Structures are given as structure tokens and as C-alpha cells.
């Protein structure tokens, strides 16, 4: 057998290194987040006795559900290569609208739910129109809508909170079905439906195609504008739903509610493995990202870590997630 040329030896060595790197990236993409999540749970279980209790676990998931609704909607948007900075303001506006229609001396439930929920798609439609029709970049379009929507919430209530809501409405945020809080049940239902829509429907395949290459998607007949409109409507609707559940949970609405929630949602989506460049992502990853942020925040609270340090730690987690995201996409 003749010896391989020296050039082929080095070429095969380079290919082997590249294959090993891709294999490591693949493993990190599939299991890295789960390993980090399990490591955080184990670490906090050791450092504090009150972390791994049923009451605390339920509390973590219940608190995480609000960001979870928003993050699921954000996943659809980011898979198409977009972003929605208006979702936090939608939480505030939908909350005050719903609260104003559910006074304490009534049995209001359906009307505040329907009208409050309609706020989200309305804002999502404006976002989509600015992006699709006017050609404004998603970041700038949704940033402008974020400011306008927050202003509408302040004008609607004259800057004042709305409190004392109907018990029927409050059930959405503070009620239970058996031992399980209603927000957790709603979060699971929304996550399952969203995961099915992305992974097993034609619409989901089109969302990934638009995010992967919008021009190619358009050439093969995918209605790119319609898909973009749909994902911003979904993001708006789920942000509004988060605002309604939050309002029902605290028995009141504040026009400033939801401030900064868009950043937490984006962090959860990115941590969950959704590509910043579109075309890659999953609801399951987003849910795990949401729960990881919830576990970290809860653990830091139990350890009496200052809120200033908490924000720094959460920022570092996001930076690491972005770096891993870029590394996996190389």
C-alpha cells in the first residue's frame, strides 16, 4: 500500500478536527442547556434547603409563566429573523384595558378577556405593517411601537393603576384546578399548541423557511408577507395574554407593567437556542430557557443576593448564551 501524500494527511486531519468541532457543537445544541439547567437545580438544592420544595417549584413555574407566554410568541418572530420590542408595552396596555372592564362589583370575565386579548394582535398588525409594507427594520419599527403603546397605556389610565377586579377575572391568575395553579396549566397548553404548530404543521415549516432564506421561500411560493404578519400577530396576542394573566394574578393593572419584559423574553429565547439570524429555534428550547431564568432568579432571591448583582448575573447569562449561539451557527 502506497503512503498517502503529505498534503492529504494534513487535509484529512483538518477535516477530522472540523468534524469533531461540529460534533461538539451538535451536542451542545442538544444537551448543553439541559446540563446547565440540571446543574443549577442541583447547586441550589445543595446551597439552600428551601429551593427544592414543592411549594417553591410551583412558585417558580407560576412566576415564569408570564415571561413564558411572551417568549413563546417571541420565538415565532425570531425564527423568521425578526424581533419584537413592543411586547412589554403590550403587557401593560392589555392589562389596563382588561382591568377597566372587570370591576370588583361585577362578574365580568369574557368581555375583559376578549377585549384585552384583542389589544395584542392590533399592536402586532401595526408592527407587521411597518416592517412588511413600509420596509422598516424590525428593531426600529417595534421600538417605535413600544414607545407609542406604553404612551397609550398611560393615557388610558391617566397614569394611575387600576385595582379591585372581579373574582371571576382574577381566577385566571390566582385560581387553581386541583392542586395546580391556572397560569401553569395555561402555560403548558400554550407551549404544547405552539410546539405542535412549529414542528408538525405547514405553517411551522413556512416559518422556518422564511427565517432561513426569505427570497428562496418567496420563489417556491411561500407567502412571506403573510407569514411575517402571522408571527407578529401571534407575538402580540401572547403578550396580551401574559398581561391579562399578570393583571388577574395581582388583582390590578399598572400602565407601566411589563417594562423590561421584552428583554427577559429575548434572553429566554436566545438561551433556548433560537438563532439570532433566523431559521433555527424551538418552543421546547424556549421553555427550558424560561425555566432556567426562573430558577436562577429564584435561587438568587433565596440566597439573598442583591438585586443589583442579580441583574449583572442575568446579563452575563445572556452574553454567554449569545456567544454560544454564534459559535453553534459558525
Secondary structure, DSSP 8 states (H G I E B T S, - for coil): -----HHHHHHHHHHHHHHHHHHHHHHIIIIIHHHHHHHHHHHHHHH-TTSSSHHHHHHHHHHHHHHHHHHHHHHHHHHTT---TTHHHHHHHHHHHHHHT-BTTS---HHHHHHHHHHHHHHHHHHHIIIIIS---HHHHHHHHHHHHHHHHHHHHTT--EE-B-HHHHHHHH-EETTEEHHHHHHHHHHHHHHHHHHHSHHHHHHHHHHH-HHHHHHTT--HHHHHHHHHHHHHHHHHHHHHHHHHHHTEE-TTTTTTHHHHHHHHHHHTT--TTSS---HHHHHHHHHHHHHHHHHHHHTT--HHHHHHHHHHHHHHHHHHHHHHH-
